[in-house]
């Protein structure tokens, strides 16, 4: 990119109005230098017969109650927009909430939006289109792990490499950063939602019960990856957790108990895939970069960073110190918000 192009983008987006983290599970917006922050579930509810969207965000989650399919859904799949119309309606709703903090004469705000590193051109265009349809005048994209690194407090301008792993709801994004540039990236469309689906499928198969999504999420976080580390004693293998769902045959709401061992076994293939990909990236780094990562450690962000035992499990697999950001779930949006305030952010935005 030429200096003229960089200067043009700085003038265009200097003092941008919105930072957007449109995630599979939650969407977060900062407005006008962080003066107003909003966060709601990335969820839309539709009328079954017509498919018309009837509620979004918190309201969609609230009216869903404990219904199973058909019901509220995310307009994203594996971390990227799958339904442009639904995503734009959700973003328009959230933009409306932050509009009081924007200048009164501003009709269409400018936006910086975050996207996974492996997003293809079509997926990037869908995010831009959804944001423009929601009311933005212009959109610049930033790669999520770079924003997360800034939000986690890493000095991305340092000449020594830093490694960050963002385990979100739909994608696990891995990046090595040096001198404000992404020098190595990898991503897999496998993350927290896959852990929850694995637990839900196991309960459906073994007990004939559809777990409510919130219950599957709670069970996966309660067990996490710690059992493989601790090598659970035989007597504790029979411990169980209470959960609620619906009988598949009757649709009646019921309670059930699910053993910790069964939950752990259901999650293990997904955990193995995530950890194996991170380990592969580490092993394939050039020796010089690998030495710098060993010194600085691996940083975790995203909802997956809060899974019980994940840092310890990853540290065992890589033999590298693993650290969790102070606010891992908001690292991406916090970093994007900071990028709005940096006058030299063009280089970062266009990595």
Buried (B, 14 or more C-beta within 10 A) or exposed (E): EEEEEBEEBBEEBEEBBBBBBBBBBBBBBBBBBBEBBBBBBBBBBBEEEEEEBBBBBBBBBEEBEBEBEEBBBBBBBBBBBBBBEBBBBBBBBBBEBBBEBBEEEEEEBBBBBBBBBBBEEEBBEBBBBBBBBBBBBBBBBBBBBBBBBBBBBBEBEBEBBBBBBBBBBBBBBBBBBBEBEBBBBBBBBBBBBBBBBBBBBBBBEEBBBBBBBBBBBBBBBBBBBBBBBEEBEEEEEEEEBEBBBBBEEEEEEBEBEBBBBBBBBBBBEBBBBBBEBBBEBBEEBEEEBBEBBBEBBBBBBBBBBBBBBBBBBBBBBBEBBBBBBEBBBBBBBBBBBBBBEEEEBBBBBBB
